[in-house]
Amino acid sequence: MYEGQWENDERRGVGTMKFADGSVYTGEWMDGKMQGTGKMTFATGAEYDGEWKEGKMEGIGKITFKSGASYHGSIADCTKHGNGTYTTAEGSVYEGEWSNDEMTGQGTMAYSDGRVYEGGWLSGAKHDKGTCTYTNGSTYVGEWANDKRNGFGEMTYADGAKYEGQWKDGDYDGQGKYVWHDGDSYEGLWKAGKKHGHGTLNFESAGGENKNLKDDP
């Protein structure tokens, strides 16, 4: 059911449409289609308040989901696309680029638990280069893939220890160097977060004694 303005037998101007599924739109119309600015309350409980084009959500707007999550930013063809801010029901906030309803491009996520990630994203997962600061004070700067530390990166821990080297699925894996806060260090091969293969352990705290290691899981 439509109630509002008409022109030449078409919905044009401002009006309210109640759809068969229970959704309700109130806003501007042109040539019988939702166009301009308007608000849609969907039968699912979600709401959209913003710009419309040719009957679709298009432009700048705000979506509020039934869960309490919300998105404010650019929308194309009814999907989050361009730059926008998404706030989860738990309070995490992502601000950055979107493509086809997914976090893709450059963006910053401030998690509700205190973690902060700034860098690349692909299909909603951390990807390419980025920096993550953890709640325990540690900071990782480097490469990511599939939402995990993958590739080359450097982790600086809150106690002053540091690892620089290769990562796989969030663990030290490949060639890398770990320096403890007291100056002792290990440089060599790692596998699944453990020393594995050939490497050199240097005891700076004990006068610089070196020791070769193999297969030290």
C-alpha positions in Angstrom: 0.0 0.0 0.0 1.3 3.4 -1.0 0.3 6.7 0.6 1.8 10.0 -0.7 2.4 12.2 -3.7 1.8 11.3 -7.3 2.6 12.9 -10.7 1.3 11.7 -14.1 0.0 8.5 -12.5 3.4 7.6 -10.9 4.7 7.8 -7.4 6.7 11.0 -7.3 7.7 13.3 -4.3 7.4 12.0 -0.8 5.4 9.0 0.3 5.2 5.8 2.3 5.0 2.3 0.9 4.1 -0.7 3.0 5.3 -3.9 1.3 3.7 -7.3 1.4 6.5 -8.8 3.6 6.0 -6.1 6.2 8.8 -3.8 5.2 8.0 -0.1 5.3 9.7 2.7 3.3 9.1 6.4 3.9 10.9 9.0 1.7 11.4 10.4 -1.7 10.1 8.8 -5.0 10.7 9.5 -8.7 9.1 7.8 -11.7 7.5 5.2 -9.4 10.8 4.2 -7.7 12.5 5.0 -4.4 14.9 7.8 -5.3 16.6 10.5 -3.2 16.6 10.1 0.6 14.4 7.7 2.6 14.2 5.3 5.4 13.3 1.6 5.0 12.4 -0.6 8.0 12.8 -4.2 6.8 10.7 -7.1 8.0 13.9 -8.6 9.4 14.2 -5.8 11.9 17.1 -4.0 10.1 16.7 -0.3 9.2 18.3 1.7 6.4 18.3 5.5 6.4 20.0 7.2 3.5 20.2 7.7 -0.2 18.4 5.7 -2.9 18.7 5.3 -6.6 16.4 3.5 -9.0 14.8 1.7 -6.2 18.0 0.5 -4.6 20.2 1.6 -1.6 22.8 3.7 -3.3 25.0 6.5 -2.0 25.6 7.5 1.7 23.5 5.9 4.4 23.3 4.1 7.7 22.2 0.5 8.2 21.2 -0.6 11.7 20.9 -4.3 12.1 18.6 -6.2 14.5 21.6 -7.5 16.4 22.6 -3.9 17.3 25.5 -3.7 14.8 25.5 -0.7 12.5 27.2 0.6 9.3 27.5 4.2 8.2 29.1 5.0 4.9 29.1 4.4 1.2 26.7 1.9 -0.4 26.5 0.6 -3.9 23.8 -1.7 -5.3 22.5 -2.4 -1.8 25.9 -3.5 -0.5 28.6 -1.9 1.7 31.0 -0.6 -0.9 33.6 2.3 -0.7 34.5 3.9 2.6 32.5 3.2 5.8 32.4 2.5 9.5 31.0 -0.7 10.9 30.3 -1.2 14.6 29.6 -4.7 15.9 27.1 -5.4 18.6 30.0 -6.2 20.9 31.6 -2.7 20.3 34.4 -3.5 17.9 34.7 -0.7 15.3 36.1 -1.0 11.7 36.7 2.1 9.7 38.0 1.9 6.1 37.4 0.4 2.7 34.7 -2.1 1.6 34.0 -4.0 -1.5 30.8 -6.0 -2.2 29.8 -6.1 1.5 33.2 -7.2 2.8 36.1 -5.4 4.4 38.6 -5.1 1.5 41.4 -2.6 1.1 42.9 -0.4 3.8 41.2 -0.1 7.2 41.5 0.1 10.9 39.8 -2.3 13.4 39.6 -1.3 17.0 38.4 -4.5 18.8 36.2 -4.5 21.9 39.0 -6.3 23.8 41.5 -3.5 23.2 43.4 -4.8 20.2 44.0 -2.4 17.3 44.8 -3.5 13.7 45.7 -1.0 10.9 46.5 -2.2 7.4 45.3 -4.3 4.5 42.1 -6.4 4.4 40.7 -8.9 1.9 37.2 -10.4 2.1 36.9 -9.6 5.8 40.4 -10.9 6.8 43.7 -9.2 7.6 45.8 -9.3 4.4 49.0 -7.9 3.0 50.9 -5.5 5.3 49.5 -4.3 8.6 50.3 -3.4 12.2 48.5 -5.0 15.2 48.8 -3.8 18.8 47.8 -6.4 21.3 46.2 -5.9 24.8 49.4 -7.2 26.5 51.5 -4.4 25.0 53.0 -6.5 22.1 53.1 -5.1 18.6 53.4 -6.9 15.3 54.4 -5.1 12.1 54.5 -7.1 8.9 52.7 -9.3 6.4 49.3 -11.1 6.8 47.2 -13.6 5.0 44.0 -15.3 5.9 43.6 -13.2 9.0 46.9 -14.5 10.4 50.6 -13.5 10.6 52.0 -14.9 7.3 55.2 -13.9 5.5 57.8 -11.5 7.0 57.2 -9.6 10.1 58.5 -8.3 13.4 56.9 -8.8 16.8 58.0 -6.6 19.7 56.9 -7.9 23.1 56.0 -5.9 26.1 59.0 -7.1 28.1 61.4 -5.9 25.3 61.9 -9.3 23.6 61.7 -9.2 19.8 61.3 -11.7 16.9 62.0 -10.7 13.3 61.6 -13.1 10.5 59.3 -15.5 8.7 55.8 -16.4 9.9 53.2 -19.1 8.9 49.7 -19.2 10.3 50.6 -17.0 13.2 53.7 -18.9 14.3 57.5 -18.3 13.8 58.2 -20.5 10.7 61.2 -20.3 8.5 64.3 -18.1 9.0 64.1 -15.7 11.9 65.9 -14.1 14.8 64.6 -13.9 18.4 66.2 -11.6 20.9 65.3 -12.0 24.6 65.0 -9.0 26.8 68.3 -9.8 28.5 70.1 -9.7 25.1 70.4 -13.5 24.5 69.4 -14.4 20.9 68.6 -17.2 18.6 69.0 -16.9 14.8 68.1 -19.7 12.5 65.3 -21.9 11.4 61.9 -22.2 13.1 58.9 -24.5 12.6 55.4 -24.0 14.1 56.7 -21.5 16.7 59.7 -23.6 17.8 63.4 -23.7 17.0 63.8 -26.4 14.4 66.7 -27.0 12.1 70.0 -25.2 12.1 70.5 -22.1 14.2 72.8 -20.2 16.5 72.1 -19.4 20.1 74.1 -16.5 21.4 74.3 -15.9 25.2 75.0 -12.2 25.5 74.1 -12.4 29.2 76.8 -15.0 29.7 79.7 -13.3 27.9 78.8 -14.2 24.3 79.0 -18.0 24.2 77.6 -19.5 20.9 76.0 -22.9 20.5 74.7 -24.5 17.3 71.3 -26.2 17.5 69.5 -28.8 15.4 66.0 -30.1 15.7 65.2 -28.3 19.0 61.4 -28.4 19.0 
